[in-house]
Amino acid sequence: MAKSAEHAEAAKQQQNPARSKEARKGIMIYAKPYRKAFAGVFFCTLIAVFADLLQPYLVKIVIDDHLMKGRTEFRPLLLIGVLYLLLSILALLFSYLQNNLIQRTGQGIVASLRKDLFRHISRLSPSFFDRTSSGSLVTHVSSDTETVSQFFTQVLMSLMRDGMTLLLIIVLMFQLDPVLASYSMVLLPVIGIIAFSFRSYMRKTYQLSRSRLSRLIAFTAENLSGMNLVQAFHQEKEQERQFAEKNETYFEANLREIRTNVLFNRSFDLLGNLSVAFIAWLGGRAVLGESLEFGILYAFITYIRQFFQPINAITQQWNTLQSASVSMDRIWGLLSTKPDLPDEGKASFPVLNGGGSPKVSGAIDFRNVTFGYGDGEPVIKALSLRIRPGERIGIVGTTGAGKSSLISLLCRFYDVRKGSVRIDGIDVRELPLATLSRTVGLVQQEPYLFSGSIIDNIRLFDTRFSREQAMELAGSSGPTL
């Protein structure tokens, strides 16, 4: 059943290309403020690639114009050697600038994305967190955003540099010898067929791997946070068994992804070696027949090797591209999630003596309330309850009777199906959520402590409350700081 669910989830992501396109467009919005930086990356890439590709041409000049013709002048050879060294330094310098600029840009883009994602999650309705595991959300904020970061810092850089390298190599090969260049292009359709054939299968393997990783992280996070309960009921062995099972399924999916990637890349290695052998045979015959200069053959073979290096580099990034595409879908799906509770209330409580403090007497009315979670059976049916201002009551009932649900409705963690919940006669749905949260105080049955000091937890990291105010509040409620 678990495997079927994972395949179903992967299929769900795969079967909606329109949503994937929308996700990519949405994520790319974060790149717009960095257009100048990308222009700088393009310029640095152009200089670095051009300087790198001119070096074999200089060797060709040395072979054909000097060595093959028996010229022994030292000055021209020294000049070419110095020029070769300067081109190497230039390529190294601009490659360094390109890498630093793209890394800075990519990290800036993902930092903004991660910040917006966390802000969006913090504004979703409580019901969302009831149906979504915390481990899955941690995966979105940490792992998925890191994969998107790799798209900007690795894939884009590879596409830009290697794509430019391919284009310039083709131009240089046709400039050297159009006939050999034409023969070299014969394998391009084969490359396209292999890439297209692998694309769909590789995407499915990446989606399945990401899905199983998300389940493993979610299971780990939930069990570590609830380890006291697991140990209290002596369920360590069972949890270890379930963890091993999920770990094994992820291992299998990841191994399938690696095998696919290796087969894909080695296919291009084989094509590259076949191309070099073919051009060496064809060009060697031309050199022996004195219809082709040896320096041109040397430069051509060098360019053929360099031609397949960027293709192989792009294919090496194919798995990152697929993983990033899946992560973009998942992140955009989360960013597109709307809160279940609309915050459209405009009502307010009366203000005391024209001041800024609202006057709340504390009358609570549940009027003919019917409520249930999701599409399930109602847990509260046609309940009417009035609590007068200043009155203290205790609500007693069996587990599942709806005691906690009443509190959730009062705080508007959920909306009623029928009826209304009112404070001082005002329907809680008509109040802004910020006003309602300031009006209703809630003490959970199970306290949660954030990382930090006790004072930080008392004021919940709200710096508007001073240390003295926090200590005063702690003293009135029991703890001593």
N, C-alpha and C positions, 0 to 999 in steps of 0.2 A: 504493500500500500504506500509506503514511504517513497519507494522508487517511482511508482506511478505518479504520485503527487509532484515529484521533482521534474519528471519528464513533462507533465502537464504544465508546470510553471514555465519551463524552458520553451515549450511550444507556444504558450501564450505570449511570451516576449517575441518569438520569432514571427508569429502570424500577423503582426500589425506593422507593416513597413511605414505606413503613414505616420503612426505614432513615433516610430524611430526617427523619421525625418523631422518631425516637430521637436523631438528631444534634442537633436543635434543643433537645430536652429536656436532653440532656447538656450542651450549651453554656450553657443557661440556669441550670444549677446554679451557675455562677460569679457569677450576678447576685443570688443569695439574700442574701449578706452586705450587700448595698447596698439593702435594702428601704426603710430609713428615708430614704436619699438619693432614691430614686424617689418616695417620698411627698412629699418637699420639692419635687421637680421638678413633680409634679402640682399642688401648691398654688400654686407660682409661675406655672405655666401658666394655671391657672384665673383668677388675679387679672389677669394680663397680657391674656388674651383678653377677659375681661369688660370691662376698662377700655377696650380698643381698640374693642369693638363698641358701647359706649354713646355714642361720639362722633357717629356719624350720627344717632342718636336726638335728641341735643341740637340738631343742626342742624334736624331736623324740627320741634322745638318752636319754634325761632326763626322758621322760615318760617311755620308755621300759626298760632301763638299770638301772633305779634308783627308780622311784616312783612305778611302777608296781611290782618290785621285793622287795620292802620294804627296800631299802638301804637308810640309813639316814646320810651317811658321808657328812660332810659339805664341806671339801676341794674340792672334785671332782665337786660338784655343783657350788661352787664359781669359780672354774677354767672355767667351761662351761659358767657361767654368764659373766665373764670377757672377754672370747673369743667372746661371742655374742655381747658385747658392742664394742669390737675392730672391729669386722666385720661391725657393723653399722656405726662406725666412718669412716672406710675405704671406705665403699660404698658411704657415704656422700661426702668424700673428692674427690674421683675420679669422682663422678657424677658432682661435681662443676667444676673440671678441664675439664671434657669432654664438659660441656655446654659452658664454656668460650672459649675453643679452637674452637668449631664448630661455635659459634657466630662470633668470630673474622675472621675465615676463610670464612664463608658465606658472611659477610659484605665486605670483601676484594674482593671476586669474583664479587659480584654485583657492587661494586664501579668501577671496571675495565670495566665491561659490560656497565654500564651507561655512562662512559666516552667515550668509543668507539662508543656507539650508538649516543650520542650527536655530536661527531666529524663526524660521517658518515652522519647524517642529515644535518649538516652545509655544507657538500660538494655536496649535491644533487642539481640538476638543478632547476632554478626558476620555471619552468613549473610544477615540482613536487608539489610545495607549492600552485600552482594555483588549483590543483585538489585534494589536501589533506587538510583537516581542521586542523587548529592549535590545536584545542582541542583534536583531535585524536592523534596527535604527543605528546602532553603533557601527555596523558594517557600512551603511550608507554614508555616515558622516566621516568615517576614517578610511576604510578600505576602498570604497567606490570613488571617493574624491581623490585618493592617491592614484588610482588607475587613470582618472581623467587628467591628473597632473602629468602622468607619463605620456599621455597623448600629446600634450602641448610641448613637453620638454624633449621627447624622444621621437614620436611619430612625425610631428610637423617638421622637426629639424631634418629628419631623414628624408621625408618627401621633398622638402625644399632643396637640400644639398644634393641628394642622389638623383632627383629628377632633373636638376640643372646639369649635373654631371653627364647624365645620359644624353641630354639634348646637345651639349657641346661636343661630346665624343662623336656623335653621329655627324655633326657638321665637319669636324676635323677629319674623320675617316673618308667622307665624300670628297673633301678637298685634297686628300692625299691620293686616293685612287677610287674613282666611282665604281669600277667593276668589282673590286674586292669588297667595297662597302655594300654593294647590292647583294652579293652572296652572303654577307654577314647578316643581312636583314631577313634571311630566309627563316630563321628560327623564331622570329618575333611572333608569328601566329601560333606556333607551338607553345610559347610562353604564355600567351593569352588564354589558350585553351586550358592549360594546366591550372592557371590562376582561377579561372572561372569555375572549373570543375571542383576545386578544393574549397572555394569560398563558402558555399552553403553548408557543407559538412563541418568545416572548421568553426563556423559561427555557432552551430548547434552544440558542438563539444565545449566551446567556451561558455555558453549560456548554462549548460548543465553543470559545469565545474563551478561557476560562480554561485549557482543556486545551492549546490551542496555545501560550499564553503559558508554561505550565509546561514544555513541551517546548523552547521557545526558551531559557528561563533555564537549563534543565538542560544543553543543548548548549553554551551560552556558558560556564557555569561549568566544565564538563569540559574544554573546549578551552583555556581560559585557564590552568587548572592543569596541563595537559599540553602547553603551547606549545613547550617545549624539544624534545619528541619530534616534534611536528608539523614544526618547523623542521628537525630533523635529517634527516627523510625528505622534505623539500621538498614538503609537502602543504598549503602555505598556500592555493594556488588552489582546491584541492578543498574545504577547510574553508570558505573564503569562499563557494564555490558552495552548499554545504549550509546555511550560515548565511543566505544570501540567500533560499534556498528556504523555510526555516522562518520567516524574517521576513515573507516575502510571504504565506504561509498565515495567519499571525497577523494581518497587516494586513487581509486579506480578511474574516476572521472578525470582527475588531473593527469594520470598516466596516459589515458586515451588522448588527451589534449596534447601532451608532449610528443607522443608517437606520431600524431597527425602533423605536428609542426616539423618534426625531424624529416618525415617523408617528403613533405612539401619543399623544404629547403634543399635536401639532397638531390631532388629532381633538378633543381636549377644548377647545382654544382655540376651534375652530369652534363647538362646542356652546355654549360660554359666550357668544360673540358673538350667536348665534341667540337665546339666552334673553334677553339684554338687549334686543335689537331687539323681540322678542315682547312682553315686559313693558312696554317704552316705548310700543308701539302700543296695547296693551290698556289700560294705565293712563292714557295720554294721552287716550283716548276717554272714560274715566271722569271725568277731571279736567274736560274740556270739557263733559261732561254734569252737572257739579257733584255727582257721586255719590262723588267721591274727592278728598281734600285734596292739594294740590300737595306739601306737605311729606312726606306719606306716600309719594307716588310717588318723590320724591327719595331718601328713606331706603331704599325698596324696591329701586331700581336700584343704590344703593350696596351694599346687602346681596347682591344678585344677583351683582355683580362680585366681592365678597368671598367669595361662596359658591363660585365656580369657582376662585378663587385657591388655597384649600387643596386642592381636588381636583387642580388642576394641580401643586401642590407635592408631593402624595402620589405622583402619577404620575411626577414627576421623580425621586423616590426609588425607583421601581419597579426600575430597573436595579440600584441598589445592593442592594435587597432580594434580588433574584434572585442577584446575585453573592455576597452574604453567605450565602445558603442553600446555594449550591454550595460555598463555602469551608467552611461548617460541616460539610457532608458529608465533605469531604476531611480536615479536621482530626479529626473524630470517628472516621473510618475509621482514621487513624493512631493515635489514642489507644486505639482498640479492638484494635490489633494486639498480640498476645501474643508474648513471647519464644519462639523455637523451642526453647530449651534450658531445661527446668525447673530451678530452683535450689532443690531440695528435699533436698540432701545434708546428712547429720548427722554423717558420719564426721569424725575428726580424727587427727592424728599424735600419737604419744606425746610427753609433756612431759618436758624435762630436769630431773631432781632436784627435782621439785615446783614448778619455776619457771614462767614464762609462755612460754618459748621452745619451740616444737615441735622434736622431733628428727626430721630427715629425712635419711636416708642417701643417697637419690638413685637407688635401683634403679628402672629403667623397664622395663615389660613390655608388649609388644604381643602379645596372645594371640588368634591365629586371627582377625585383624581383616579385615573387609570393609567398604568405604566407597565411596560415590559422592555426587556433588553433586545434590541434588534427586532427581528420578526418573530421572536419566541412568544410563549404564552405570557400573559400579564402576571406580574408578581404582586401588583396592587390593583384592586378592582373597586371602583366607585367609592373611594375613601374620602370622608370629610372629617377634618380635624381642626380645631381652633385652639391656639395657645395664646393666652392673654399676656400683655406686657408684664415683665417681671416674674412670670410664673415659671417654676422649675418642674419639669416632668421627667419621668423615666418611661421608656418604651421597651416592653418585654415581649419576646416572641421566639419561636423556634428558628433554627438556622434556615435561611431562605425565605423567611416570612416577609421581608421587605424593610427591616429596620434601617439598614445602611442605605437602602434606596431612597427612603424619605429624606435623609441628609443630603444625598446626591441631588435630589430634585430641588431642595431648598437652596443649595449652592449653585444650582443650574449646571451641574455636570452633564445632565441629560434634560430633555424636554418631555413633558407629559404627553401621553397620547390623547387623553381627554381631560377636561377640567382645567384647573389652574392652581398655582401656588402663589400666594400673595403675602407681602410684607407691608404692614400698615395700609392694606387695601390696594397696593400696587402689584400687578402681575410681574413676577420676576423676569418674564420675557420682555417686558417693556423697559426694564432698567439696563443701562449699559453694564457690561460685564465687569468693568473696572469699579463702578459704583457698588455693584453687588458684592464683589470680593472684599471691599473695604467695610461693608456693612455687616456681613456674616463672618463670624470667627469660627474656625473649625480646628479641633484637636483630634488628630487621627488616633485610631486604636493602636497602631504600630508605628511608633516614631521612626523617622528616617534621619540619619545624621550625615551631612555632607562633609567632605574633606575640609579641614580647617579647624579653627578654635571653637570652643563652646559659644563664645560671644558672636562669632560669625554665624553660627547656626541659629542663635536666638534672633538676631536681626536679619537673618537670611541674606547676608551680604549686601544689605541696603545701607549704604554709607550715610544716609540722612540721619540714622539713629546713632547717637554717640555711644562711647563705651560706658559712660555713666548711666545713660538711660537703659542700656542692656543689663547692666549690673543691678539696677533698681528693679527691673522687671524680673530678673532671675531671683532676687531676694524675696520678692512678694510671692513667687510660685514655688519656692522650696530650695533650689540648688544654691550652693555657695561657691562663688568664683574666687 
